[in-house]
């Protein structure tokens, strides 16, 4: 795994009755400041597979990134998990964006649900002892991404934004 850090909120924050432990890499934002975020739905991005293809194109068009194979694998995994969560648990994908930065790629996924994913506040530990399928997405996102932000939108839904480091 490219990077690991288990928290998803700032120290002292409290959301949905949960308190945040100390953390220097992740942030949590509770509202879109009264406006829906401007996260465009990229043409053709309607699934995890099409989101991955779009992200690969963004990385390919940004020669200054020069990521390792492991970093690209991490980026693909986080992309898949965020888009799949929007489709399965968030009422559907509203918008998707991948923006290159000096440190990596910032992903932003807007879905239709205003509910915060409780697992986003977790330790990043993988589930143990449960016989069911699932429960691995947010722990992997927490371990591989930085600067996790979840913003409720007054127009409905939420935007989950993360930075996946490639350097």
N, C-alpha and C positions, 0 to 999 in steps of 0.2 A: 504494500500500500504506500502511496506517495506521501501522505501526511496523516498524522493522527492527533486529534484533540477532542476530548469528549463532551464539552459543554456547548450549549446553543443559546445562551442568554448572557447578558451582562451581570456582573456581581451585584447582588442586592435587588435585582428586578424580581417582580412577582407577576405571573400570568396564570390565569385559570387555577389559582390556589397553589401553584408551584413556585418555589423560590429558586433563584439561580445561584449556583456556586460561582466561585471566582473563575474568570475566563478572560483571556486577552485576545483571542482570535475570532470570536463570534459575537454577533450583535442580534438583537431582536427588536423590531419596531412594531408598535401596536396599531398604527393607523397610517393611512396614506395621506395624512394632513388635509383631509377633506376633499381630496381629488383622486380620481382613479389614476393609477400610474400609467405612463405612456409606454407600454410594452407591446410592440407590434406583433401581430400574428404573422410569422414569416410564411410566405406562400408555399403551400405544399406540406407544411409541418402540421400533421394531424395525428401522429403516432410517435412512439419512442424511436422506431426505426428511422422515420423521416427527420426527427430531431437530431439523431446521431449523425445522419448524413449532412445535415445543415452545419452542425458543429465542426465536423471534419473539414468541410469546405471553408469555414471561417479560419480554422487553424492553418489550412493549406494556403490561404490568401494572406497570411500574416507571417512572413518569413522570419521576423525578429523573434518569434516565440521559440522556435527550434526545440520542441519538447521531446523528451525521451519516449520510447515505446510504452514504458510503464506509466508515465504521466498521461499519455493519450488514452490508455486503457482505463485509468482512473476517471478521466473526463467522460469517457463513453458510459461508464457505469453510473456516474452521478447523473448524467443527462437522462439515461434510461429510467432511473429511479424517480427523478422529479416528474418527468412527463407521465410515467405510468401511474404515479400517485395522483396526479391531477385528473387523469382519466378514470381511475378506479374509485378514488375516495373523494375527489374534489368536484364531482358533478360535470366534469369535462374540461378540456383544454380550451381556454379563451385566447391566450396569446403566449408566444414563446420568443425569446431573444437570446442570442449568444454574442457577447461583446468582448473582443480581445483587450487585455490590459497588459501592463508591463510584467505583472506577476503571473498571468495565466488567462483564463476565460471566465467572465462573469455570465452566469446563466440566470435567466429570469423566466419564471413560469407563472402565468395567471390562470387560476381556475375559478369555478363558479361558487365554491363553498367558502363561507366566512369562518368556518371552524378551523382553529389552530390544531395542527397535528400534535397530539400530546407526546408522541415519541421524539419530536424535535427537541424536547427538553431533557432527553435521556442522557445517559452517560456515554453512549456510543458502544456499549457492550452488546454483543450479539445475543439473541435470545437463546436460552438454554432450557432443556427439559420440556419444551412444548412440542407436542406431536403434530401440530398444524403446519400449514404452509404459510409462508409470509412472516413479516415482522423483522426482516433484515434490511429493508430499504433505508430507513432513517439512521440506524446505527452506521451503515456504510457511508451515507451522506455526511454525517457528523465526523467520521474518521478521515474522509478524503477531501472535504471542502473547508473553506474558511469564510469568515464574515457572512454567516447565515442570517438572513433577514426575512421576516414574515410580516407583511403589511396587509391589513384589512383595507378594503376599498369601499368607499361610501356608495359607489354604484353597484356594489355586490361583489362577492368573492374575495380573493386574496391573491397576493403575489408572493411567491417564494423565490428569493434571490440568493445565490451563493457564488463565491469565488472559488474556482478550482485551480490551485497553483500548478504551473507547468515548469517552474524553474526551481 
